[in-house]
Amino acid sequence: MKLEQAAKQLEAIGNPTRLNLYRILVRAGEAGRPVGYLQDTLGIAASTLSHHLHRLILTGLVTQERQATTLICRANYPIMRDLIGFLADECCADVACGAAENDAAA
């Protein structure tokens, strides 16, 4: 993953409403949640929800699918895993993991 893409995704979930929205979708699993459910759960106006969903969709973190008259939103798990991997893959790359903890204890 490129640094710029990770920064855009982190910026998108850096807003409390979008982070809450994203967590609801992550918890929902592959089934996702209808837009109406999200609006009721978050207690925000439809236009506000649309704005926040749009930001998450632009970064690839969320997908939408129309099922008849219902719009279903889902967390994009492969993209989420890529972002988490980007953050964690180089953990302790410059030092041995646990070295700082061992030095502090000594």
Backbone bond lengths (Angstrom), bond angles and torsions (degrees), N, CA, C in turn:
res aa  C-N    CA-C-N  psi(-1)  N-CA   C-N-CA  omega(-1)  CA-C   N-CA-C  phi
1 M - - - 1.448 - - 1.520 108.51 -
2 K 1.305 115.58 142.06 1.450 120.72 179.22 1.522 110.33 -85.31
3 L 1.294 114.95 149.41 1.461 122.57 -179.07 1.530 111.43 -56.01
4 E 1.334 117.14 -42.89 1.462 120.83 -178.00 1.529 111.61 -62.58
5 Q 1.328 117.16 -41.50 1.465 120.74 179.52 1.524 110.49 -66.15
6 A 1.321 116.82 -43.71 1.467 120.26 178.45 1.528 110.16 -61.21
7 A 1.319 116.80 -41.25 1.471 120.42 179.89 1.524 110.78 -62.90
8 K 1.328 118.07 -41.40 1.466 121.28 178.75 1.524 111.10 -64.79
9 Q 1.322 116.92 -41.07 1.456 120.40 179.68 1.527 110.87 -67.37
10 L 1.298 117.27 -43.34 1.467 120.43 178.44 1.525 111.13 -65.71
11 E 1.315 116.66 -36.88 1.464 120.06 176.51 1.531 110.08 -63.95
12 A 1.327 116.73 -40.34 1.470 120.67 -179.17 1.523 111.60 -62.68
13 I 1.312 117.84 -38.41 1.467 119.93 179.97 1.527 111.76 -92.94
14 G 1.328 116.37 5.50 1.457 120.91 178.53 1.521 113.61 -77.93
15 N 1.307 117.48 -8.03 1.453 122.54 176.71 1.530 108.49 -90.86
16 P 1.324 119.32 133.00 1.470 120.86 -176.70 1.533 114.34 -56.22
17 T 1.325 117.19 -40.50 1.470 119.63 -179.89 1.523 110.43 -66.87
18 R 1.336 117.22 -44.20 1.469 119.98 179.65 1.517 111.41 -67.54
19 L 1.319 117.46 -36.99 1.464 119.56 177.71 1.524 110.15 -64.06
20 N 1.311 116.98 -43.38 1.461 121.15 177.57 1.528 110.06 -62.19
21 L 1.313 117.20 -45.81 1.458 122.77 177.66 1.524 110.70 -58.31
22 Y 1.307 116.59 -46.73 1.470 121.09 -178.88 1.530 110.76 -63.75
23 R 1.307 117.18 -41.51 1.474 120.36 178.74 1.525 111.29 -63.13
24 I 1.323 117.01 -38.00 1.472 120.46 176.82 1.529 109.34 -61.19
25 L 1.323 116.71 -43.67 1.459 120.27 -179.43 1.520 112.22 -69.30
26 V 1.310 117.61 -37.36 1.470 120.66 177.15 1.527 109.55 -63.12
27 R 1.323 116.81 -42.28 1.474 121.25 179.31 1.520 112.03 -66.26
28 A 1.330 117.43 -27.65 1.466 121.77 -175.73 1.525 112.94 -71.67
29 G 1.318 117.36 -18.59 1.463 119.90 -179.07 1.515 111.84 75.68
30 E 1.325 115.30 -164.44 1.463 121.85 -176.06 1.527 113.09 -64.12
31 A 1.332 117.97 -23.05 1.461 120.80 -179.73 1.525 111.63 -68.25
32 G 1.321 117.08 -28.26 1.454 120.86 -178.75 1.519 111.66 70.52
33 R 1.325 114.97 -166.94 1.465 121.39 -179.54 1.529 109.03 -140.06
34 P 1.328 116.66 142.42 1.469 119.77 174.04 1.530 110.61 -68.18
35 V 1.317 116.03 151.52 1.457 121.61 179.70 1.528 110.62 -56.74
36 G 1.317 117.50 -41.08 1.466 120.72 179.85 1.513 112.40 -59.70
37 Y 1.325 117.02 -39.73 1.465 121.35 177.38 1.523 109.64 -63.31
38 L 1.336 116.18 -43.98 1.466 120.45 -179.19 1.526 110.71 -62.95
39 Q 1.320 116.34 -42.78 1.462 120.07 179.71 1.522 110.58 -63.11
40 D 1.328 117.31 -44.78 1.467 120.66 179.44 1.525 111.56 -64.30
41 T 1.313 116.37 -42.56 1.464 121.09 -177.79 1.524 111.67 -66.08
42 L 1.315 116.11 -42.91 1.466 120.31 -178.14 1.526 112.47 -82.70
43 G 1.320 116.83 -22.03 1.457 120.29 -179.47 1.516 113.31 65.83
44 I 1.333 116.43 40.93 1.468 120.50 179.75 1.530 109.58 -122.05
45 A 1.313 115.65 161.29 1.457 121.38 179.24 1.523 110.69 -65.54
46 A 1.328 115.97 152.64 1.464 121.45 -179.74 1.528 111.58 -58.16
47 S 1.313 117.44 -40.57 1.469 120.46 -179.60 1.522 111.54 -66.42
48 T 1.319 116.89 -36.84 1.468 121.30 177.73 1.523 110.10 -67.41
49 L 1.327 116.26 -44.49 1.466 120.43 177.75 1.519 110.08 -60.65
50 S 1.314 117.00 -44.15 1.463 121.30 179.55 1.524 110.98 -58.54
51 H 1.325 116.76 -43.25 1.468 121.34 178.30 1.527 110.79 -60.04
52 H 1.322 116.84 -47.78 1.467 120.27 -177.85 1.526 111.46 -67.81
53 L 1.318 117.35 -40.75 1.471 120.03 177.03 1.522 110.63 -62.11
54 H 1.318 116.50 -41.49 1.464 120.69 -179.93 1.522 111.42 -57.79
55 R 1.318 116.49 -43.26 1.475 120.27 178.91 1.526 111.34 -61.95
56 L 1.336 117.39 -41.04 1.463 121.23 179.84 1.528 111.36 -70.77
57 I 1.315 116.79 -35.70 1.465 121.04 178.84 1.523 110.57 -68.51
58 L 1.332 117.54 -41.71 1.468 121.36 -179.74 1.529 112.37 -57.81
59 T 1.317 116.84 -33.07 1.464 120.25 -178.69 1.526 112.01 -89.97
60 G 1.331 117.30 -3.45 1.461 120.41 177.88 1.517 114.46 87.86
61 L 1.318 117.86 -1.59 1.466 120.45 -177.62 1.523 112.69 -72.39
62 V 1.331 117.60 -24.53 1.464 122.79 -177.58 1.525 108.91 -131.39
63 T 1.326 115.59 144.90 1.462 121.96 173.07 1.518 108.40 -120.25
64 Q 1.327 115.32 159.16 1.463 120.90 176.28 1.519 108.83 -129.51
65 E 1.329 115.07 146.74 1.460 121.66 176.91 1.519 108.44 -140.97
66 R 1.316 115.95 132.79 1.457 120.03 177.02 1.520 108.61 -87.99
67 Q 1.319 115.32 126.95 1.459 122.42 174.12 1.521 106.87 -120.32
68 A 1.341 116.03 100.55 1.464 122.98 -173.92 1.533 108.45 57.97
69 T 1.322 118.55 -113.22 1.466 120.56 -178.66 1.526 112.78 -100.34
70 T 1.319 116.59 3.77 1.465 121.16 -176.19 1.526 110.21 -106.67
71 L 1.321 115.85 134.96 1.459 121.90 176.10 1.525 108.07 -99.60
72 I 1.325 116.72 117.29 1.466 122.80 -178.05 1.524 109.21 -100.88
73 C 1.322 116.48 130.44 1.460 122.62 177.72 1.519 108.53 -108.31
74 R 1.330 115.81 141.05 1.462 121.13 179.50 1.526 110.34 -137.85
75 A 1.316 114.75 146.22 1.461 119.53 170.03 1.528 106.84 -69.92
76 N 1.316 116.38 139.22 1.461 121.79 177.31 1.532 106.62 -91.22
77 Y 1.334 115.61 93.86 1.465 120.81 -172.12 1.527 114.38 -62.32
78 P 1.338 120.55 -40.29 1.467 118.44 176.84 1.531 112.89 -59.44
79 I 1.338 116.39 -39.85 1.469 119.72 178.29 1.527 110.15 -67.61
80 M 1.330 116.59 -40.45 1.462 120.67 178.14 1.534 110.18 -60.85
81 R 1.328 116.36 -44.43 1.471 119.95 179.21 1.523 111.46 -63.50
82 D 1.337 116.87 -38.17 1.467 120.24 176.91 1.521 110.95 -61.22
83 L 1.324 116.72 -42.99 1.462 120.62 -179.97 1.526 110.72 -66.13
84 I 1.302 116.94 -44.74 1.468 120.27 178.23 1.523 109.95 -62.24
85 G 1.321 116.36 -41.90 1.465 120.53 177.57 1.516 111.82 -62.30
86 F 1.325 116.33 -41.44 1.459 120.72 178.68 1.525 110.21 -58.13
87 L 1.323 115.85 -39.95 1.467 120.42 -178.58 1.525 112.16 -74.32
88 A 1.322 117.45 -32.84 1.466 120.45 -171.04 1.525 114.98 -105.70
89 D 1.317 118.68 -18.90 1.464 120.90 -172.05 1.523 113.73 -59.67
90 E 1.290 117.85 -31.60 1.463 119.57 -177.37 1.521 112.23 -105.01
91 C 1.319 115.22 23.77 1.462 119.67 178.67 1.522 109.84 -54.26
92 C 1.297 115.81 127.40 1.466 123.27 176.80 1.526 112.85 59.60
93 A 1.334 117.69 26.22 1.471 121.17 -177.50 1.520 111.82 -62.53
94 D 1.308 117.32 -29.81 1.460 120.11 -177.29 1.523 113.16 -94.35
95 V 1.323 116.81 -8.07 1.465 121.73 177.16 1.524 108.10 -145.50
96 A 1.295 116.41 161.04 1.460 119.75 176.19 1.529 108.48 -70.85
97 C 1.325 116.56 134.03 1.461 119.85 178.90 1.528 110.03 -58.08
98 G 1.298 115.29 134.81 1.446 120.48 -179.93 1.516 113.19 88.38
99 A 1.333 117.98 -11.27 1.463 120.84 -178.03 1.514 110.92 -62.61
100 A 1.328 117.45 -41.93 1.460 121.43 -179.70 1.523 110.36 -64.91
101 E 1.328 116.27 -40.14 1.468 119.88 179.26 1.522 110.56 -66.05
102 N 1.323 116.49 -40.87 1.474 120.07 179.64 1.520 111.37 -66.45
103 D 1.350 116.55 -38.65 1.468 120.28 178.94 1.532 110.44 -65.92
104 A 1.329 117.28 -39.53 1.455 121.71 -178.97 1.523 111.19 -67.61
105 A 1.311 117.29 -33.09 1.461 121.34 -178.26 1.533 111.69 -75.90
106 A 1.319 116.24 -23.61 1.465 120.45 -175.65 1.506 113.62 -77.23
